[in-house]
């Protein structure tokens, strides 16, 4: 065809084209031959798409020949100049076949390159790079495939979009396979610092090269579906890198824990009166020194061995474990039951308190308050106000000095120890601008949690109790989910117009549907407790008489509690405990209920049935408060509050579901 068109243009055209504006022999010849050829081509390709008579590379070669012919002889013809050519769409089945075959070829190259890399201990590609050869091999293959697709120079945007979407799936398959191989092998190398860093750098290099390929494919102009695949792939690689850095830093956790213990010991030796943070620089410097012994050499090596992004991931994990370990080791000392703590190797305060609450809820044969207070007594140490201030100042130092920016020379000075420990520790995580930003520290949930616990730790018992009551609005949740009875009460709130003295009158009318099984005579009675701040010199507990052998007793007894004028009623609550009285043993709790006076203030009076549950529901904030209060052994109000909030029904699961009717039959 090309020869015919050339002959028509060069031999016949000059003779026949006496009026070239009206008749162009070359154009007429090219247009006619293309019209006839494309009909034959379309039918032949449709047939071959079903029978596949030739190897895939031959169809790809044919495409390039057809494309060359079209752009040389046809694309400038008037009838085709402003139209999108049809032929690329006819080759789609063969391009997709080629991409499918390229998938397998790329996977073979990936496996061979990775296994060879692994056998050679992941050698770096050069002295100036921090990743190994397998990454280069994988992307050499992928870039060659993309180069061929780009060389197809597909003029049909829809067909081009389809090709890019399919190629994005190849990228997704190959890169995730590589990341998965690294993730599976990483535990074997995580204790080898150099190899672990190379593997993390490899995953980071996947992310870097993926970004370059994305731009080559079209960048922001890519089809949205294709762009979404690559965006999700980048997020998945990001997640893998996050997991790898976490696994790597976990290997350092025993050493971090050891140094935090030393920090705690140094902190416990700080005595004397409370001082301002600005007066405690020497103490802060001293308590941070153990951590510096560990971090100084390690962070210098990470800076030299890791890509900038990998370094940030490591620093984030290192920061998290350091602060969390400080939480559970220094602020809230470890519980005596080491086997329980092993269940929470990376626990925060909330996790430790969850564990504590689980144990309390499962206690059989002993009161929960005894368990709680035993835990507190066995704690190795608790913090004084001055020690809390020192630790708070140390946390400020860790975050960094306001407005200071480090550069490379500063970092070298830092690692050579010319700065003091406070500044040193802070800037280890900042890493001269290569590491964490100062804003990261402010937003760190671990730091916020620790500083919140410290702020609670230094508050008075009254403040902690007030915080507990105002924050715990769902204490009666167990009574709604699994009630064990109910108590009818009438509560009236009075305030003296002159002195502001407040009084609460509580009338216990009756109890009903008490779910309790006992082999002896059941003697139910109701204990009423007023809890809140400023009650140390006031009556806080009243009790009705027992009603033997009655599962729906009537009491009709009235009690008076005095709040004083120091606190608001919203900061107080009434706790009701129905108990089984016994002369020879400890009274057993049947159920517990709570009524917050905030629900009574508006009307000034309330008559209701208080539902009883086997225990109170306390969220993570409440458990932190109880944990802190439980350490105040000389504070009677704190001990009593912890006892009331942690006591629960004493029974086996089999008796919990026993109904009143069954109990009456058993009588």
C-alpha positions in Angstrom: 0.0 0.0 0.0 2.8 2.4 0.9 4.5 1.7 -2.5 1.2 2.3 -4.4 0.6 5.6 -2.5 4.2 6.7 -3.2 3.9 5.9 -6.9 0.6 7.8 -7.1 2.1 10.8 -5.4 5.4 10.8 -7.3 4.6 9.3 -10.7 1.0 9.8 -11.6 0.3 12.8 -9.5 2.4 15.3 -11.4 0.8 14.3 -14.7 -2.8 14.2 -13.6 -2.8 17.0 -11.0 -3.3 19.9 -13.4 -5.8 21.3 -10.9 -4.4 20.2 -7.6 -6.9 22.3 -5.7 -9.7 20.1 -7.1 -7.9 16.7 -7.3 -4.9 15.5 -5.2 -4.0 12.0 -6.5 -1.8 11.2 -3.4 -4.6 12.0 -1.0 -7.2 10.2 -3.1 -5.0 7.1 -3.2 -4.2 7.1 0.5 -7.9 7.6 1.5 -9.2 4.9 -0.8 -6.6 2.3 0.2 -7.1 3.1 3.9 -10.8 2.7 3.6 -10.5 -0.7 2.0 -7.6 -1.8 4.3 -9.3 -0.9 7.5 -12.4 -3.0 6.6 -10.1 -6.0 6.1 -8.1 -5.2 9.2 -11.1 -4.9 11.4 -12.6 -8.2 10.3 -9.3 -10.0 10.6 -8.6 -8.7 14.1 -12.1 -9.7 15.2 -11.5 -13.2 14.0 -8.0 -13.4 15.6 -9.4 -12.1 18.9 -11.3 -15.3 19.2 -8.9 -17.7 17.6 -5.5 -16.1 18.6 -3.6 -17.6 15.6 -0.4 -15.7 16.3 1.8 -14.9 19.3 0.9 -11.7 21.2 4.1 -9.8 20.2 3.2 -10.1 16.5 -0.1 -8.3 17.1 1.8 -5.6 19.0 4.2 -5.3 16.1 1.3 -5.0 13.7 -0.2 -2.2 15.8 3.0 -0.2 15.5 3.1 -0.7 11.7 -0.6 0.3 11.3 0.0 3.3 13.5 3.0 4.3 11.5 1.1 4.0 8.2 -1.9 6.0 9.6 0.1 8.9 10.9 2.3 9.1 7.7 -0.4 8.9 5.0 -3.9 9.2 6.6 -4.0 11.5 9.6 -3.6 14.7 7.5 -6.3 13.8 5.0 -9.2 16.3 5.1 -11.7 13.6 6.0 -9.6 12.2 8.9 -7.8 15.3 10.1 -10.3 16.1 12.9 -11.5 12.6 13.8 -10.2 10.1 16.3 -8.9 7.0 14.6 -10.8 3.7 15.0 -8.0 1.2 14.7 -6.6 1.4 18.3 -9.9 0.0 19.7 -9.5 -3.1 17.5 -6.2 -3.9 19.1 -7.5 -3.7 22.7 -7.9 -7.5 23.2 -4.3 -8.1 22.1 -2.9 -5.2 24.2 -4.7 -6.7 27.2 -3.3 -10.1 26.4 0.1 -8.6 26.3 -0.4 -6.9 29.7 -1.6 -10.2 31.2 1.5 -11.9 30.0 3.6 -9.0 31.2 2.0 -9.5 34.7 3.5 -13.0 34.9 6.8 -11.9 33.4 7.0 -9.1 36.0 6.2 -11.4 38.8 8.9 -13.9 37.7 11.4 -11.0 37.6 10.2 -9.9 41.1 10.6 -13.3 42.7 14.0 -14.0 41.1 15.3 -10.5 42.0 14.1 -10.7 45.6 15.4 -14.2 46.2 18.8 -13.3 44.7 18.8 -10.1 46.9 17.9 -12.1 49.9 20.6 -14.7 49.3 23.1 -11.8 49.1 21.9 -10.1 52.3 20.2 -7.3 50.4 23.3 -5.4 49.2 22.8 -1.7 48.5 23.0 -0.7 44.8 25.8 1.7 45.5 27.5 3.6 48.3 25.2 6.5 47.7 21.9 4.6 47.9 20.1 3.1 50.9 18.0 0.5 49.1 19.0 -2.9 47.5 19.1 -4.2 43.9 15.8 -6.0 43.8 13.9 -2.7 43.8 15.9 -1.5 40.8 15.3 -4.8 38.9 11.5 -4.7 39.5 11.1 -1.1 38.3 13.3 -1.6 35.3 10.8 -4.2 34.1 7.8 -2.0 35.0 9.2 1.1 33.3 10.0 -0.9 30.1 6.4 -2.1 30.0 5.1 1.5 30.5 7.6 2.8 27.9 6.1 0.5 25.3 2.6 1.5 26.2 3.6 5.2 25.8 5.3 4.4 22.5 2.0 3.1 21.2 1.0 6.8 21.3 -2.6 5.8 21.3 -4.6 8.7 19.7 -7.9 7.4 21.2 -8.2 8.7 24.8 -10.7 6.1 25.8 -8.4 3.3 24.6 -5.5 4.9 26.3 -7.4 5.2 29.6 -8.3 1.5 29.4 -4.6 0.6 28.9 -3.5 2.7 31.9 -6.2 1.2 34.1 -5.0 -2.2 33.2 -1.4 -1.3 33.8 -2.3 0.2 37.2 -3.5 -3.3 38.1 -0.1 -4.7 37.2 1.6 -2.1 39.4 -0.8 -3.0 42.2 -0.1 -6.7 41.9 3.7 -6.5 41.6 4.3 -3.9 44.2 2.0 -5.4 46.8 3.6 -8.8 46.2 7.0 -7.2 46.8 5.8 -5.5 50.0 4.2 -8.7 51.2 7.5 -10.6 50.7 9.3 -8.0 52.7 6.6 -8.0 55.4 6.8 -11.8 55.8 10.6 -11.9 55.9 11.0 -8.8 58.1 10.7 -10.6 61.5 13.8 -12.6 60.6 15.8 -9.4 60.0 14.2 -6.9 62.4 16.9 -7.6 65.0 19.6 -6.8 62.4 19.6 -3.0 62.3 21.3 -2.6 59.0 19.2 -5.2 57.1 16.0 -3.9 58.7 16.8 -0.4 57.6 17.5 -1.6 54.0 14.2 -3.4 53.8 12.3 -0.4 55.1 14.2 1.7 52.6 13.1 -0.7 49.9 9.5 -0.2 50.7 9.9 3.5 50.7 11.7 3.3 47.3 8.6 1.5 46.0 6.6 4.5 47.0 9.1 7.0 45.4 9.2 5.1 42.1 5.4 4.6 42.1 5.0 8.4 42.3 7.4 8.8 39.3 5.4 6.2 37.3 2.2 8.0 38.2 3.5 11.2 36.7 4.7 9.4 33.6 1.3 7.8 33.1 -0.3 11.2 33.1 -0.4 12.4 36.7 -3.4 14.6 37.4 -4.8 14.0 33.9 -5.2 10.2 34.5 -8.6 8.6 34.4 -10.1 8.9 37.9 -10.5 5.1 38.3 -6.9 4.6 37.4 -5.8 7.4 39.7 -7.8 5.9 42.6 -6.1 2.5 42.2 -2.6 4.1 42.4 -3.7 6.3 45.4 -5.0 3.2 47.2 -1.7 1.4 46.4 0.3 4.2 47.8 -1.8 4.1 51.0 -1.2 0.3 51.3 2.5 0.7 50.9 2.4 3.4 53.5 0.6 1.0 55.8 3.2 -1.7 55.2 6.0 0.8 56.0 4.1 1.8 59.2 3.9 -1.9 60.3 7.6 -2.5 59.5 8.8 0.4 61.5 6.5 -0.7 64.4 8.0 -4.2 64.3 11.5 -2.8 64.2 11.1 -0.5 67.2 9.4 -3.3 69.2 12.8 -5.0 69.3 14.1 -1.9 71.2 11.2 -2.0 73.7 13.1 -4.0 76.4 15.9 -1.5 76.3 13.5 1.4 76.4 11.7 -0.2 79.3 15.0 -0.6 81.2 15.9 3.0 80.7 12.5 4.3 81.7 12.8 2.2 84.9 16.0 4.0 85.6 14.3 7.3 84.9 11.6 6.4 87.4 14.2 5.5 90.0 15.9 8.8 89.5 12.6 10.6 89.6 11.6 8.9 92.9 14.8 10.3 94.5 13.8 13.9 93.9 12.6 15.3 97.2 11.8 18.7 98.6 9.2 21.4 98.2 7.2 22.2 95.0 9.0 24.5 92.5 8.2 26.1 89.2 9.2 24.3 86.0 11.8 26.9 85.2 13.6 26.1 88.5 13.9 22.4 87.7 16.3 22.3 84.7 19.0 20.3 86.6 16.5 17.7 87.8 14.9 17.3 84.4 18.3 16.9 82.8 19.2 14.2 85.3 16.0 12.1 84.9 16.3 12.2 81.1 19.9 11.0 81.0 19.2 7.3 81.0 17.1 7.6 77.9 19.9 9.6 76.2 22.3 6.8 76.8 20.1 4.6 74.7 18.9 7.0 72.0 22.1 8.9 71.3 23.9 6.2 69.4 20.8 4.6 67.9 19.4 7.7 66.4 22.7 8.6 64.8 22.8 5.3 63.0 19.2 5.6 61.9 20.0 9.0 60.5 22.9 7.6 58.4 21.1 4.4 57.3 17.5 5.4 56.7 15.7 7.4 54.0 14.2 10.6 55.4 10.6 9.2 55.4 11.7 5.9 57.0 13.5 7.9 59.7 10.3 9.7 60.5 8.4 6.4 60.8 11.0 5.0 63.2 11.0 8.2 65.3 7.2 8.1 65.5 7.2 4.6 66.8 10.1 5.2 69.1 8.3 8.3 70.5 5.0 6.3 71.0 6.7 3.4 72.8 8.8 5.8 74.9 5.8 7.9 76.1 3.5 4.9 76.6 6.2 3.1 78.6 6.6 6.2 80.7 2.8 6.2 81.3 2.5 2.7 82.6 5.9 2.6 84.4 6.3 6.0 86.0 3.0 7.8 86.2 0.9 4.7 87.0 3.4 2.1 88.4 3.0 -1.5 87.3 0.7 -3.8 89.0 2.1 -6.7 91.1 0.6 -9.3 88.8 3.3 -9.4 86.2 1.5 -12.2 84.2 -1.4 -9.8 83.6 0.9 -7.0 82.5 2.5 -9.3 79.9 -0.9 -9.4 78.2 -0.5 -5.7 77.5 3.1 -5.2 76.2 2.2 -1.9 74.5 -0.5 -0.8 76.9 -1.4 2.8 77.6 -3.0 4.0 80.8 -6.4 3.1 79.4 -5.3 -0.5 78.7 -3.9 -1.0 82.2 -7.1 0.4 83.7 -9.2 -1.9 81.4 -7.2 -4.8 82.6 -7.7 -3.8 86.2 -11.5 -3.4 85.7 -11.7 -6.8 84.1 -10.0 -8.4 87.1 -12.4 -6.5 89.5 -15.4 -7.6 87.6 -14.3 -11.3 87.7 -13.4 -11.4 91.4 -14.9 -14.5 93.1 -14.7 -15.0 96.8 -13.3 -11.7 97.9 -14.4 -8.0 97.8 -13.2 -6.0 94.9 -12.0 -3.2 97.1 -9.5 -5.5 98.8 -8.2 -6.5 95.4 -8.0 -2.9 94.3 -6.3 -1.7 97.4 -3.9 -4.6 97.4 -2.9 -3.6 93.9 -2.3 -0.1 95.0 -0.3 -1.1 98.1 2.0 -3.3 95.9 2.9 -0.5 93.6 6.5 0.3 93.6 6.1 4.1 94.0 3.8 7.0 93.5 4.6 10.6 92.5 4.9 13.6 94.7 3.7 17.0 93.4 7.3 18.0 92.8 8.1 14.8 90.9 5.0 15.4 88.7 6.2 18.9 87.9 9.7 17.5 87.0 8.1 14.9 84.7 5.8 17.5 83.2 8.8 19.7 82.5 10.6 16.7 81.0 7.7 16.2 78.6 7.9 19.8 77.6 11.6 19.3 77.0 10.9 16.2 74.9 8.5 18.2 72.6 11.3 20.7 71.9 12.1 24.3 72.5 9.7 26.8 71.0 10.7 28.5 67.8 14.1 26.7 67.5 15.1 25.2 64.2 18.0 22.8 63.8 20.2 22.3 60.8 22.7 19.7 59.8 25.6 21.2 61.8 23.4 21.4 64.9 22.6 17.8 64.5 26.2 16.8 64.4 26.9 18.9 67.6 23.9 17.2 69.1 25.2 13.7 68.5 28.6 14.7 69.8 27.0 15.8 73.1 27.7 19.5 73.1 24.0 20.2 74.1 22.5 19.5 77.5 20.3 16.3 77.8 17.0 18.2 77.8 17.8 19.9 74.5 19.5 16.8 73.3 16.5 14.5 73.9 14.1 16.9 72.3 16.1 17.3 69.2 16.8 13.6 68.8 13.2 13.3 67.7 13.3 16.5 65.7 16.5 15.2 64.0 17.6 18.5 62.6 14.5 18.9 60.5 14.8 15.4 59.1 12.6 13.9 61.8 9.4 14.8 63.5 7.8 18.2 63.3 7.2 20.1 66.5 3.5 20.1 65.7 3.5 16.3 65.8 4.3 16.4 69.5 1.4 18.7 70.3 -1.0 16.5 68.6 0.4 13.2 69.9 -2.4 11.3 71.6 0.2 9.5 73.7 1.6 12.7 75.1 -1.9 14.1 75.6 -2.9 11.0 77.5 0.2 11.1 79.7 -0.1 14.8 80.5 -3.8 14.4 81.3 -2.9 11.6 83.7 -0.3 13.8 85.3 -2.8 16.6 85.7 -5.2 14.3 87.4 -2.4 12.8 89.5 -1.7 16.2 91.1 -5.4 17.1 91.8 -7.0 16.8 95.2 -9.3 14.0 96.1 -12.3 16.3 96.0 -11.3 17.4 92.5 -10.9 13.8 91.3 -14.2 12.8 92.8 -15.9 15.8 91.2 -14.4 14.9 87.8 -15.5 11.3 88.2 -19.1 12.1 88.9 -19.4 14.7 86.1 -17.8 12.4 83.5 -19.4 9.1 84.4 -22.9 9.4 83.0 -23.5 5.7 82.2 -22.7 4.0 85.4 -26.1 2.3 85.4 -25.6 0.6 82.0 -25.2 -2.9 83.5 -28.5 -2.5 85.3 -30.2 -1.8 82.0 -28.6 -4.7 80.2 -28.9 -7.3 83.0 -31.0 -6.1 85.9 -30.9 -7.9 89.3 -33.7 -5.9 90.9 -35.0 -2.4 91.6 -35.4 0.0 94.5 -38.3 2.5 94.9 -36.9 5.9 96.2 -38.2 9.4 96.9 -35.4 12.0 96.8 -35.9 15.7 97.8 -33.3 18.4 97.6 -33.4 21.4 99.9 -31.3 24.6 100.1 -31.3 27.0 103.1 -32.1 30.5 101.8 -29.8 32.2 104.2 -26.7 30.0 104.6 -26.9 28.1 101.3 -26.6 24.8 103.2 -28.0 22.0 101.2 -29.8 18.9 102.4 -30.9 15.7 100.6 -33.8 13.6 102.0 -33.9 10.1 100.8 -36.9 7.8 101.4 -36.4 4.1 100.7 -39.9 2.9 100.0 -39.4 -0.7 98.7 -37.4 -3.1 96.7 -38.7 -5.5 94.0 -37.7 -8.5 91.9 -34.5 -9.1 93.8 -32.7 -11.9 91.9 -30.9 -13.7 94.7 -30.4 -17.3 95.6 -29.1 -18.4 99.0 -29.2 -21.6 101.1 -30.0 -19.6 104.3 -32.6 -17.0 105.1 -32.5 -14.1 102.7 -32.3 -10.8 104.7 -32.3 -7.9 102.3 -31.6 -4.4 103.3 -30.6 -1.2 101.5 -27.4 0.9 102.1 -27.5 4.5 100.8 -24.3 6.3 100.2 -23.8 10.0 99.4 -20.6 10.5 97.3 -19.1 13.7 96.2 -16.5 16.4 97.3 -16.2 18.0 100.7 -17.9 15.2 102.7 -15.0 14.1 104.9 -16.7 15.6 108.0 -20.2 14.6 107.1 -22.4 11.5 107.4 -22.0 9.6 104.1 -23.8 6.2 104.7 -27.2 5.2 105.9 -28.9 1.7 105.9 -32.4 0.4 106.3 -33.4 -2.5 108.6 -33.3 -6.0 107.0 -36.5 -7.8 105.9 -35.9 -11.5 106.4 -37.3 -13.9 103.7 -38.7 -11.3 101.4 -37.8 -10.8 97.8 -40.0 -7.7 97.4 -39.6 -6.0 100.8 -41.2 -2.8 102.0 -39.0 -0.4 103.9 -40.5 3.1 104.2 -37.5 4.6 105.9 -36.2 8.1 105.5 -32.6 9.4 105.7 -31.1 12.9 105.7 -27.8 13.8 104.2 -26.1 17.2 104.4 -24.0 18.5 101.5 -22.9 21.8 103.1 -22.5 24.9 100.9 -19.1 24.3 99.3 -20.2 22.3 96.3 -22.9 22.2 93.7 -25.5 19.4 93.8 -24.4 18.4 90.2 -21.2 17.1 91.7 -22.9 14.6 94.0 -24.7 11.3 93.6 -26.5 8.7 95.6 -25.5 5.1 95.5 -27.8 2.3 96.5 -26.6 -1.1 97.5 -29.0 -3.9 98.2 -27.3 -6.5 100.5 -28.0 -9.8 102.1 -27.4 -9.4 105.8 -25.5 -12.0 107.7 -24.3 -11.9 111.3 -21.5 -14.4 110.9 -20.1 -13.3 107.6 -19.6 -10.3 105.4 -22.8 -9.0 103.9 -23.2 -10.0 100.3 -24.1 -7.4 97.6 -27.2 -8.3 95.6 -27.1 -5.3 93.3 -25.9 -1.7 93.0 -27.6 1.4 91.5 -26.8 5.1 91.2 -28.8 8.3 91.0 -26.9 11.5 90.2 -28.3 14.6 91.9 -27.9 16.5 88.6 -31.1 14.7 87.6 -32.9 16.0 90.7 -31.8 19.7 90.7 -34.2 21.1 88.1 -37.4 19.7 89.8 -36.0 19.6 93.3 -37.7 16.3 93.9 -37.7 12.9 92.3 -39.6 9.6 92.8 -38.4 6.7 90.8 -37.4 3.0 90.6 -33.6 2.8 90.6 -32.5 -0.2 88.6 -29.9 -2.5 90.2 -27.0 -4.1 88.3 -24.3 -6.5 89.3 -21.7 -3.7 89.1 -21.3 -0.2 87.8 -20.1 0.7 84.3 -17.0 2.9 84.4 -15.3 4.1 81.3 -11.5 4.6 80.7 -11.4 8.1 82.2 -13.2 6.8 85.3 -10.8 3.9 85.7 -7.8 6.2 85.5 -9.3 8.3 88.3 -9.9 5.2 90.4 -6.4 3.9 89.8 -5.0 7.2 91.1 -7.3 7.4 94.0 -6.5 3.8 95.0 -2.9 4.9 95.7 -4.0 7.4 98.4 -3.7 4.9 101.2 -4.0 7.5 104.0 -7.0 9.2 102.6 -10.2 7.7 104.0 -12.5 9.4 101.6 -10.5 8.2 98.6 -10.4 4.6 99.9 -14.1 4.6 100.5 -14.9 6.1 97.1 -12.7 3.4 95.4 -14.5 0.7 97.4 -17.9 1.9 96.5 -17.2 2.2 92.8 -15.4 -1.1 92.5 -17.6 -3.4 94.6 -19.7 -5.8 92.6 -22.2 -8.6 93.1 -20.7 -11.7 94.5 -22.1 -14.8 92.8 -21.6 -17.4 90.1 -23.0 -17.1 86.6 -25.6 -19.7 87.3 -27.3 -17.7 90.0 -27.2 -14.4 88.0 -30.0 -15.5 85.7 -32.1 -16.9 88.5 -35.5 -15.2 88.5 -37.6 -14.2 91.5 -40.1 -17.0 90.8 -37.4 -19.6 91.0 -36.0 -18.1 94.1 -39.4 -18.2 95.8 -39.8 -21.9 94.8 -36.4 -22.7 96.2 -37.4 -21.1 99.5 
